[in-house]
Amino acid sequence: METRALCIAFFYAIGTAAGGISGPLPFSNLVGTGKVADTTVAFVVGAAMMIAGGLVEVVLGVPAERRSLEHLAKPLSVEEAEKAADTGADGLLARPAGSA
């Protein structure tokens, strides 16, 4: 399996698990008190986290809609094949014909 796809799946699973496991506990404690102020704090914290996520996307995001992963980054197997093609049998970099 492609290493790149495995890394994406792994980090997505870890991030989803971290938020899905740790998130409900503090928010349910805040909302469950029955105090309007605590519920407001929970909503403000959630909104701040959504805004922070949006800002991270604006800074680090790439235009990836309707594009395959291969259009965004070359697969590692292609880079290895290119490296092997550039390297001769003796392990030295291949030189263009006519250069000394």
C-alpha positions in Angstrom: 0.0 0.0 0.0 1.2 3.5 -0.7 3.0 5.0 2.3 1.5 8.4 1.7 -2.1 7.1 1.9 -1.2 5.2 5.0 0.1 8.3 6.7 -2.9 10.3 5.8 -5.2 7.6 7.2 -3.1 7.2 10.3 -3.0 10.9 11.2 -6.7 11.4 10.4 -7.6 8.5 12.7 -5.5 9.8 15.5 -6.9 13.3 15.2 -10.5 12.0 15.0 -9.9 9.8 18.0 -8.3 12.5 20.1 -11.2 14.9 19.5 -13.9 12.2 19.7 -12.6 10.8 23.0 -11.5 14.0 24.8 -14.1 16.4 23.5 -17.4 15.1 24.9 -16.2 14.9 28.5 -15.5 18.6 29.2 -18.3 19.9 27.0 -20.9 17.5 28.6 -19.7 18.7 32.1 -20.1 22.3 31.1 -23.5 21.9 29.4 -24.8 19.4 32.1 -24.5 21.9 35.0 -27.7 23.6 33.9 -26.1 27.0 34.2 -26.4 29.3 31.2 -22.9 30.8 31.8 -21.3 27.3 31.6 -23.2 26.4 28.4 -22.1 29.7 26.9 -18.5 29.0 27.7 -18.8 25.6 26.1 -20.3 27.1 22.9 -17.6 29.9 22.9 -14.8 27.3 23.2 -16.3 25.2 20.4 -16.6 28.3 18.2 -13.0 29.4 18.9 -11.8 25.9 18.0 -13.7 26.1 14.7 -12.3 29.5 13.9 -8.7 28.3 14.8 -9.2 25.4 12.4 -10.4 27.7 9.7 -7.4 29.9 10.1 -5.0 27.0 10.0 -6.6 25.9 6.7 -6.2 29.4 5.3 -2.5 29.4 6.1 -1.6 25.8 5.3 -4.4 24.7 3.0 -3.9 23.9 -0.7 -6.5 24.1 -3.5 -7.4 20.4 -3.6 -11.0 20.3 -4.5 -11.8 17.9 -7.4 -8.2 17.0 -7.7 -6.6 13.6 -7.2 -3.8 13.1 -4.7 -1.4 12.4 -7.6 -2.0 16.0 -8.9 -1.1 17.4 -5.5 2.0 15.4 -4.8 4.0 12.9 -6.7 3.8 9.3 -5.4 6.9 8.1 -3.6 7.2 5.2 -6.1 7.6 7.8 -8.9 10.3 9.6 -7.1 12.2 6.3 -6.4 11.9 5.4 -10.1 13.2 8.8 -11.2 16.1 8.5 -8.7 16.9 5.0 -10.0 16.9 6.2 -13.6 19.2 9.1 -12.7 21.6 6.7 -11.0 23.8 4.5 -13.1 24.7 0.9 -12.4 27.9 2.0 -10.6 25.9 4.1 -8.2 27.0 7.4 -9.6 24.7 10.0 -11.1 24.2 9.6 -14.8 25.7 12.4 -16.9 24.1 13.7 -20.2 25.9 12.6 -23.3 28.7 14.9 -24.4 29.5 16.2 -20.9 32.8 15.4 -19.3 
